[in-house]
Amino acid sequence: MVQPKSAMDKAITKFKRQIRNDPRDGRGARYHLAPRLFERDRYVELEELLEEYKSDPSSWLTFTKALWLFKTSPGSDESQQALEYALTRNPYVYQFFAGFLQLPEELPHKIGIGDEREAACYVKEYGYQWENTQGALDWMNDTVANSITAAMSKFQDQISIDHLLGQRDPAGTTGDGDGCCDHNIFMNLESLIQQEKARAENDQHIEHIEDADLDDIGL
């Protein structure tokens, strides 16, 4: 939700004070600080925050970093790598933007890093930043499309090799004799996604803290 600049600056001050008092940031103030620093064009502070928590794979940090780099250095390898990394950490963010998933009416209180609930919280709270940054969503769409095309080509090549080696029925795995291998390809794509997600430490769960909750922390 867009805030007035004065309210946003006040929130930034509070979140920074909280992190200063608790560098481990057990309440997750960094998740609301990073998008606000981006929106207020406070890029030096944002870069410092992202460096401080560079091992944090949450959507709030990874997608904010990608958006910041897109805005400040569009077309760079660094921005492209940042977006690909963010999408690997949580592909559900794209699915919400693309309309494949619908945002819930109420945000969940418990989320898992890299899961659908985390993506819903990020997109509902800060998705407008992508919508308001010219070309950002087109960039994300193109990145996903290119990744899918590359993966499809990779698996299609593998299937063709298997056919030549006689390891697979030329009609594919569907058994319908029409030569369609789409089912097998998408099963492999799903396997690839699961492998990537396993690297994202999805067993790490956190409590989602909304702005209203952070207002009561006594800063």
C-alpha positions as CSV (number, residue, x, y, z in Angstrom):
1,M,0.0,0.0,0.0
2,V,1.4,3.4,-1.0
3,Q,2.1,5.7,1.9
4,P,2.6,9.5,2.1
5,K,6.2,10.4,1.9
6,S,6.2,11.8,5.4
7,A,4.7,8.6,6.9
8,M,7.2,6.5,4.9
9,D,10.2,8.5,6.1
10,K,8.9,8.1,9.7
11,A,8.6,4.4,9.2
12,I,12.1,4.2,7.8
13,T,13.5,5.9,10.9
14,K,11.6,3.5,13.2
15,F,12.7,0.4,11.3
16,K,16.3,1.5,11.2
17,R,16.2,2.1,14.9
18,Q,14.8,-1.3,15.5
19,I,17.6,-3.0,13.5
20,R,20.2,-0.9,15.3
21,N,18.8,-2.1,18.7
22,D,18.5,-5.7,17.4
23,P,21.0,-6.4,14.6
24,R,19.6,-10.0,14.2
25,D,16.3,-8.3,13.5
26,G,14.1,-10.9,15.1
27,R,11.0,-9.0,14.2
28,G,11.7,-8.7,10.5
29,A,11.9,-4.9,10.2
30,R,14.2,-5.3,7.2
31,Y,11.4,-6.7,5.2
32,H,9.5,-3.4,5.4
33,L,12.6,-1.2,5.4
34,A,14.1,-2.4,2.1
35,P,11.0,-1.6,-0.1
36,R,10.6,1.8,1.6
37,L,14.2,2.7,1.0
38,F,13.8,1.8,-2.6
39,E,10.6,3.9,-3.0
40,R,12.3,6.9,-1.4
41,D,15.3,6.5,-3.7
42,R,17.6,6.0,-0.7
43,Y,19.8,3.7,-2.7
44,V,23.0,3.9,-0.6
45,E,21.1,2.9,2.5
46,L,19.3,0.2,0.6
47,E,22.6,-1.3,-0.7
48,E,24.0,-1.3,2.8
49,L,20.9,-3.1,4.1
50,L,21.0,-5.7,1.3
51,E,24.7,-6.3,2.0
52,E,24.1,-6.7,5.7
53,Y,21.4,-9.4,5.1
54,K,22.8,-10.8,1.8
55,S,22.2,-14.4,3.0
56,D,18.5,-13.7,3.5
57,P,16.6,-15.3,0.6
58,S,13.2,-13.7,1.4
59,S,11.1,-12.2,-1.3
60,W,11.2,-8.7,0.3
61,L,14.9,-8.5,-0.1
62,T,15.6,-10.5,-3.3
63,F,12.9,-8.9,-5.4
64,T,13.6,-5.4,-4.0
65,K,17.2,-5.9,-5.0
66,A,16.2,-7.0,-8.5
67,L,13.9,-4.0,-8.9
68,W,16.4,-1.6,-7.6
69,L,19.1,-2.8,-10.0
70,F,16.6,-2.8,-12.9
71,K,15.8,0.9,-12.2
72,T,19.4,2.0,-11.7
73,S,21.2,-0.3,-14.2
74,P,18.6,-1.7,-16.7
75,G,19.9,-4.3,-19.0
76,S,23.0,-5.1,-16.8
77,D,24.1,-8.6,-16.1
78,E,23.9,-7.9,-12.4
79,S,20.2,-6.9,-12.6
80,Q,19.4,-10.0,-14.7
81,Q,21.2,-12.3,-12.3
82,A,19.4,-10.7,-9.3
83,L,15.9,-11.3,-10.9
84,E,16.7,-14.9,-11.9
85,Y,17.9,-15.5,-8.3
86,A,14.8,-14.0,-6.9
87,L,12.5,-16.0,-9.2
88,T,14.4,-19.2,-8.2
89,R,14.0,-18.4,-4.5
90,N,10.2,-17.8,-4.9
91,P,8.6,-18.5,-8.3
92,Y,5.1,-17.9,-6.8
93,V,5.8,-14.1,-6.9
94,Y,5.6,-14.3,-10.7
95,Q,2.5,-16.5,-10.6
96,F,0.7,-13.8,-8.6
97,F,1.8,-11.0,-10.9
98,A,0.8,-13.1,-14.0
99,G,-2.7,-13.9,-12.5
100,F,-2.1,-17.6,-12.2
101,L,-2.7,-17.3,-8.5
102,Q,-5.2,-15.0,-6.7
103,L,-4.1,-12.9,-3.7
104,P,-5.9,-13.9,-0.5
105,E,-8.3,-11.4,1.2
106,E,-6.3,-11.6,4.4
107,L,-2.5,-12.1,4.7
108,P,-1.3,-15.2,6.6
109,H,0.5,-14.8,9.9
110,K,2.9,-17.7,9.4
111,I,4.9,-18.0,6.2
112,G,7.7,-20.1,4.9
113,I,10.7,-18.7,3.0
114,G,10.0,-19.4,-0.6
115,D,6.4,-20.6,-0.3
116,E,3.2,-19.3,-1.8
117,R,2.2,-17.5,1.4
118,E,5.4,-15.4,1.5
119,A,4.8,-14.5,-2.2
120,A,1.3,-13.4,-1.4
121,C,2.4,-11.2,1.4
122,Y,5.2,-9.5,-0.7
123,V,3.0,-8.9,-3.8
124,K,0.0,-7.6,-1.8
125,E,2.2,-5.3,0.2
126,Y,4.7,-4.1,-2.3
127,G,3.7,-5.4,-5.7
128,Y,2.7,-1.9,-6.7
129,Q,6.4,-1.0,-6.8
130,W,6.8,-3.3,-9.8
131,E,3.6,-2.1,-11.4
132,N,4.7,1.6,-11.0
133,T,8.3,1.0,-12.3
134,Q,8.0,1.3,-16.1
135,G,9.0,-1.9,-17.9
136,A,9.6,-3.9,-14.8
137,L,6.8,-6.4,-15.2
138,D,7.6,-6.9,-18.9
139,W,11.1,-7.6,-17.9
140,M,10.0,-10.2,-15.4
141,N,7.6,-11.8,-18.0
142,D,10.4,-12.0,-20.5
143,T,12.8,-13.5,-18.0
144,V,10.3,-16.2,-17.1
145,A,9.5,-16.9,-20.8
146,N,13.2,-17.2,-21.7
147,S,13.8,-19.5,-18.8
148,I,10.9,-21.8,-19.8
149,T,12.0,-21.8,-23.4
150,A,15.5,-22.8,-22.4
151,A,14.3,-25.5,-20.0
152,M,11.9,-26.9,-22.7
153,S,14.7,-27.0,-25.2
154,K,17.0,-28.7,-22.7
155,F,14.5,-31.4,-21.9
156,Q,13.4,-31.8,-25.6
157,D,17.1,-32.4,-26.5
158,Q,17.4,-35.0,-23.8
159,I,14.2,-36.8,-25.0
160,S,15.6,-36.8,-28.5
161,I,18.8,-38.4,-27.3
162,D,16.9,-41.0,-25.4
163,H,14.9,-41.8,-28.5
164,L,18.1,-42.3,-30.5
165,L,19.5,-44.5,-27.8
166,G,16.3,-46.6,-27.8
167,Q,15.7,-45.8,-24.1
168,R,12.2,-44.4,-24.7
169,D,9.3,-45.3,-26.9
170,P,9.3,-42.8,-29.9
171,A,5.7,-42.0,-29.1
172,G,6.8,-40.6,-25.8
173,T,5.5,-41.6,-22.3
174,T,1.8,-40.9,-22.9
175,G,1.1,-44.2,-24.6
176,D,-1.3,-42.6,-27.1
177,G,1.0,-43.0,-30.1
178,D,0.8,-39.4,-31.2
179,G,4.4,-38.6,-30.5
180,C,3.6,-36.1,-27.8
181,C,6.2,-35.7,-25.1
182,D,4.7,-32.6,-23.3
183,H,3.7,-34.6,-20.2
184,N,7.2,-35.9,-19.7
185,I,8.7,-32.4,-20.3
186,F,6.5,-30.8,-17.7
187,M,7.2,-33.5,-15.2
188,N,10.9,-32.8,-15.7
189,L,10.3,-29.0,-15.4
190,E,8.5,-29.7,-12.1
191,S,11.5,-31.7,-11.0
192,L,13.8,-28.9,-11.9
193,I,11.7,-26.4,-9.9
194,Q,11.7,-28.7,-6.9
195,Q,15.5,-29.1,-7.1
196,E,16.0,-25.3,-7.2
197,K,13.6,-24.8,-4.3
198,A,15.4,-27.3,-2.2
199,R,18.4,-24.9,-2.3
200,A,16.3,-22.1,-1.0
201,E,16.2,-23.4,2.6
202,N,12.4,-23.7,2.5
203,D,12.3,-25.3,5.9
204,Q,13.0,-21.9,7.4
205,H,9.7,-20.4,8.6
206,I,9.2,-17.0,10.0
207,E,6.3,-15.0,11.4
208,H,5.0,-12.4,9.0
209,I,4.9,-9.0,10.7
210,E,2.6,-6.4,9.2
211,D,3.1,-2.6,9.5
212,A,0.3,-2.4,12.1
213,D,2.2,-4.9,14.3
214,L,5.5,-3.0,13.9
215,D,3.8,0.2,15.1
216,D,3.4,-1.4,18.5
217,I,7.0,-2.3,19.2
218,G,7.7,0.8,21.2
219,L,10.4,2.5,19.1
